[in-house]
Amino acid sequence: MNVLIVEDDPVNRGLLRLYLTQWGFDVTDTVDGEEAWDILQKPEAPSLVLSDWMMPAMNGLELCRKVRAAERPGYVYFIMLTAKGKREDLLEGLENGVDDYLVKPFDWTELRYRIKIGERIIRIENKILELATTDPLTGVLNRRAFMEQLEKELNRSLRQQSPLSLILMDIDHFKKVNDTFGHQAGDTVLQRFTEQLSDSVRPYDFIGRYGGEEFVVCLPGTDGLRAKSIAERFREKVENLNIAVSSSPQCIRITASFGIASASSGSNDSLNSLIRRADEAMYSAKEEGRNRVFVAGDKRDSGFEDLKDGGRPTLDEGALRVGTAGAKF
């Protein structure tokens, strides 16, 4: 775990760094609240802060207030280390969001165990956050968490005038997998499918389960042409999967259909518009024969407006094909 030290006294800062390093923590140290605040705005920022109270530029209490007022994922555990030892000082610190309070000079062993308490609380909070934001079967973001992150990413894209692309995908004839091999086999297929996606995306891309056998990937900084290439790579990897299940001596093989929508620099795409266009492109891919990639705005051989059920194609269950590689849908 990374611990952020905020201390303007070089001797105290050096001692804190020495002890925390010996205790096995990664350490980042700063000399005032403003520098610490800049660090806490970055991705992968420290989750535990050891801060002095009286510092130039921004003191420890002001830093704590800003941390508590900020919207960021994960909890920041804040320990105040200060010579201000009056009861009213302690109460003021706690009132403003300080989690723990040690008066200088303090016992180093006591500090170590108070940090361990903070570490346990951070781990519990992260576990709760994970349960609230991930799909329990596949481990990717659930729909609510994905949409929240997508909205932030789209706003950033529009603000910075950088491209962003969305790939919406659906496993073809997935109902046949459940009907033929059972729901446990279907769960295995979904898990292997998302594992394949997770192995193929970049660190800053993110994946969500949109519903049932539908999944969605956000590609920040990616235009439509590049997104089409990425989706085609996904499609090929999925088509080449051989999925072993306990209910069948043969492996299951699947395909998927992919729809792409992009928000280009200078556009004014809304979240709903982006999702709708990706959804329409995916169903165009289904209508064109499945196991293919379709980009919103591309021309088709048959008009999308002629489809049934309010513009979506009726799902043809298709035939189960069995070959040497296994059952393919």
C-alpha positions in Angstrom: 0.0 0.0 0.0 1.2 3.5 -0.8 1.2 6.0 2.1 1.4 9.8 1.5 3.5 11.8 4.0 2.7 15.5 4.2 5.3 17.1 6.5 7.2 20.4 6.1 9.9 19.5 8.7 12.7 17.6 6.8 13.8 15.7 9.9 10.3 14.4 10.7 9.6 13.7 7.1 12.8 11.7 6.8 12.1 9.6 9.9 8.5 8.9 8.7 9.9 7.7 5.3 12.5 5.6 7.0 10.1 3.8 9.4 7.3 3.3 6.8 9.8 1.9 4.3 11.1 -0.6 6.9 7.5 -1.6 7.6 7.0 -2.5 4.0 4.9 0.4 2.7 5.5 2.3 -0.5 6.0 6.0 0.4 5.3 9.3 -1.3 6.3 12.4 0.6 5.4 16.1 0.2 6.2 19.3 2.0 2.8 21.0 2.2 -0.9 20.4 1.5 -1.0 21.9 -2.0 1.6 19.5 -3.2 -0.2 16.6 -1.5 -3.5 17.7 -3.0 -2.0 17.6 -6.5 -0.8 14.0 -5.9 -4.2 12.9 -4.6 -5.8 14.0 -7.9 -3.9 11.5 -9.9 -5.0 8.0 -10.8 -3.6 5.4 -8.4 -3.2 8.1 -5.7 -2.3 6.9 -2.2 -5.2 5.7 0.0 -3.6 6.6 3.4 -2.3 10.0 4.4 -0.1 10.9 7.3 -0.2 14.7 7.6 1.1 17.4 9.8 -1.4 20.1 10.8 0.6 23.3 10.7 2.2 23.8 7.2 2.7 26.6 4.7 0.5 27.0 1.6 -2.3 24.6 2.8 -2.3 23.1 6.2 -3.3 19.6 7.1 -6.9 20.4 8.2 -7.6 22.3 4.9 -6.2 19.3 3.0 -8.5 16.9 4.8 -11.5 19.1 4.1 -10.6 19.0 0.4 -10.2 15.3 0.4 -13.6 14.8 2.0 -15.3 17.2 -0.4 -13.8 15.5 -3.5 -15.5 12.8 -5.5 -13.0 10.1 -6.1 -13.2 6.3 -6.1 -12.0 4.6 -2.9 -11.7 5.9 0.6 -8.7 8.0 1.8 -7.8 7.2 5.4 -6.4 10.4 7.0 -4.1 10.4 10.1 -3.2 13.7 11.6 0.3 14.0 13.3 0.6 17.2 15.2 1.8 19.0 18.2 -1.7 20.5 18.7 -2.8 18.3 21.6 -5.7 20.1 23.2 -9.1 18.4 23.4 -10.7 21.1 21.2 -8.0 20.5 18.5 -8.8 16.8 18.5 -12.5 17.5 18.2 -11.9 20.0 15.4 -9.9 17.5 13.5 -12.4 14.7 13.8 -15.2 17.1 12.9 -13.5 17.9 9.6 -13.0 14.3 8.5 -9.7 13.2 10.2 -9.9 9.4 10.9 -7.1 9.2 13.5 -5.0 11.7 15.5 -1.6 11.3 17.1 0.1 14.0 19.2 3.8 14.6 18.7 6.1 13.2 20.0 4.4 9.9 19.4 5.4 6.2 19.9 6.5 4.7 16.6 5.0 1.3 17.5 1.7 2.9 18.1 1.8 4.7 14.8 2.6 1.4 13.0 -0.5 -0.3 14.5 -2.7 2.8 13.8 -1.6 2.6 10.1 -2.5 -1.1 10.1 -6.0 -0.2 11.3 -6.3 2.2 8.4 -5.0 -0.4 6.0 -7.7 -2.9 7.2 -10.5 -0.2 6.8 -9.3 0.7 3.3 -9.3 -3.0 2.2 -12.8 -3.5 3.6 -14.0 -0.3 1.8 -12.4 -1.5 -1.5 -14.1 -4.9 -1.2 -17.5 -3.2 -0.7 -16.8 -1.0 -3.6 -15.9 -3.9 -5.8 -19.1 -5.8 -4.8 -21.2 -2.8 -5.6 -19.6 -2.1 -9.1 -18.7 -5.4 -10.6 -20.8 -8.2 -12.2 -20.4 -11.2 -9.8 -20.2 -13.8 -12.6 -17.7 -12.2 -15.0 -15.8 -9.7 -12.8 -16.3 -6.8 -15.3 -18.1 -3.6 -14.4 -21.9 -4.0 -13.9 -24.1 -1.8 -16.1 -24.6 1.0 -13.6 -20.9 1.3 -12.8 -20.0 1.2 -16.5 -22.5 3.9 -17.4 -21.2 6.1 -14.7 -17.6 5.7 -15.8 -18.6 6.1 -19.5 -20.4 9.4 -18.7 -17.2 10.8 -17.0 -15.0 9.6 -19.9 -17.4 11.0 -22.6 -17.4 14.4 -20.8 -13.6 14.4 -20.6 -13.5 13.4 -24.3 -15.8 16.3 -25.3 -13.9 18.7 -23.1 -10.5 17.8 -24.4 -11.8 17.3 -28.0 -10.4 13.8 -28.2 -12.0 10.8 -29.8 -13.8 8.0 -27.9 -15.3 4.8 -29.2 -17.8 2.3 -27.9 -18.1 -1.4 -28.9 -21.3 -3.1 -28.0 -21.3 -6.8 -28.5 -23.7 -9.8 -28.2 -22.9 -13.5 -28.2 -24.7 -15.1 -31.2 -27.4 -17.7 -30.4 -26.4 -17.8 -26.7 -29.9 -19.2 -25.8 -28.9 -22.3 -27.7 -25.9 -22.8 -25.4 -28.1 -22.7 -22.3 -30.8 -24.9 -23.9 -28.3 -27.5 -25.1 -25.7 -27.7 -22.4 -27.4 -26.0 -19.3 -26.9 -22.8 -17.5 -23.7 -23.7 -15.8 -22.1 -24.2 -19.3 -23.6 -20.9 -20.3 -21.9 -19.2 -17.3 -18.6 -20.8 -18.3 -19.1 -19.4 -21.8 -19.7 -15.9 -20.4 -16.6 -16.1 -18.2 -14.4 -17.3 -21.0 -15.8 -14.6 -23.3 -15.0 -11.8 -20.9 -11.6 -13.2 -20.1 -10.8 -13.0 -23.8 -11.9 -9.4 -23.9 -10.0 -8.5 -20.7 -6.8 -10.0 -22.1 -7.2 -7.9 -25.3 -7.9 -4.4 -24.0 -5.5 -1.7 -23.0 -5.0 -0.7 -19.4 -7.2 2.5 -19.7 -10.0 0.8 -21.6 -12.9 -0.6 -19.5 -15.5 -3.4 -20.0 -19.0 -3.7 -18.7 -21.8 -6.3 -18.8 -24.6 -4.5 -20.5 -27.2 -7.2 -19.9 -27.5 -11.0 -20.3 -25.0 -11.9 -23.0 -24.4 -8.3 -24.1 -21.1 -6.6 -23.2 -19.7 -3.2 -23.9 -16.1 -1.8 -24.1 -15.2 1.9 -23.9 -12.1 2.9 -25.8 -10.9 6.3 -24.8 -8.7 8.2 -27.3 -9.8 5.9 -30.1 -11.4 6.9 -33.4 -13.9 4.7 -35.4 -11.3 3.3 -37.7 -9.0 2.1 -34.9 -12.1 0.8 -33.0 -13.1 -1.2 -36.0 -9.7 -2.9 -36.1 -9.8 -3.6 -32.3 -13.4 -5.1 -32.6 -12.3 -7.2 -35.5 -9.5 -8.6 -33.4 -12.0 -9.3 -30.6 -14.2 -11.1 -33.1 -11.4 -13.3 -34.4 -10.3 -14.3 -30.9 -13.9 -15.2 -29.9 -14.4 -17.2 -33.0 -11.3 -19.2 -32.3 -12.2 -20.0 -28.7 -12.6 -23.6 -27.7 -14.6 -23.7 -24.4 -14.5 -26.9 -22.4 -17.6 -27.6 -20.2 -18.3 -30.5 -17.9 -21.7 -31.2 -19.5 -20.2 -32.1 -22.9 -17.2 -34.1 -24.1 -16.9 -31.6 -26.9 -15.8 -28.0 -26.7 -18.3 -25.2 -27.3 -17.4 -22.7 -30.0 -19.2 -19.3 -30.2 -19.3 -16.2 -32.3 -20.3 -12.6 -31.5 -21.7 -9.6 -33.3 -20.1 -6.2 -32.7 -21.5 -2.6 -33.1 -19.3 0.5 -33.0 -20.1 4.1 -32.3 -17.6 6.9 -32.0 -17.6 10.4 -30.6 -15.2 12.4 -32.7 -13.4 15.5 -31.6 -15.6 18.6 -31.9 -18.8 16.5 -31.8 -21.5 17.0 -29.2 -22.6 13.4 -28.7 -24.8 12.7 -25.7 -24.4 9.5 -23.7 -27.8 8.2 -24.9 -27.0 9.0 -28.5 -23.7 7.1 -28.4 -25.3 4.0 -26.8 -28.2 4.1 -29.3 -25.9 4.3 -32.3 -23.7 1.4 -31.0 -26.9 -0.6 -30.3 -28.2 0.0 -33.8 -24.9 -0.9 -35.3 -24.8 -4.2 -33.4 -28.2 -5.2 -34.5 -27.2 -4.3 -38.1 -24.3 -6.8 -37.7 -26.9 -9.4 -36.5 -29.1 -8.7 -39.4 -26.3 -8.9 -41.9 -25.5 -12.5 -40.8 -23.8 -12.3 -37.3 -20.1 -12.9 -36.4 -19.2 -9.5 -37.9 -18.3 -6.0 -37.0 -20.6 -3.1 -38.0 -19.8 0.6 -37.5 -22.6 3.1 -37.0 -23.1 5.1 -40.2 -21.8 2.3 -42.5 -24.1 1.4 -45.5 -25.9 -1.9 -45.5 -27.3 -4.2 -48.2 -30.8 -4.1 -46.6 -32.4 -1.1 -44.8 -32.4 -1.1 -41.0 -35.8 0.7 -41.0 -37.5 -2.4 -42.5 -36.7 -4.6 -39.4 -39.5 -5.9 -37.2 -40.1 -5.2 -33.5 -39.5 -1.5 -33.5 -36.4 -1.6 -35.6 -34.6 -4.6 -34.2 -34.2 -7.9 -36.1 -36.1 -11.0 -35.0 -33.5 -13.5 -33.6 -33.1 -16.5 -35.8 -32.1 -19.3 -33.4 -30.1 -21.0 -36.2 -29.0 -24.6 -36.3 -26.6 -26.3 -34.0 -23.5 -27.4 -35.9 -21.2 -30.0 -34.6 -17.7 -30.5 -36.0 -14.4 -31.8 -35.0 -13.7 -28.7 -32.9 -16.9 -29.0 -31.0 -20.4 -27.5 -31.0 -20.6 -24.1 -32.8 -23.5 -21.6 -32.6 
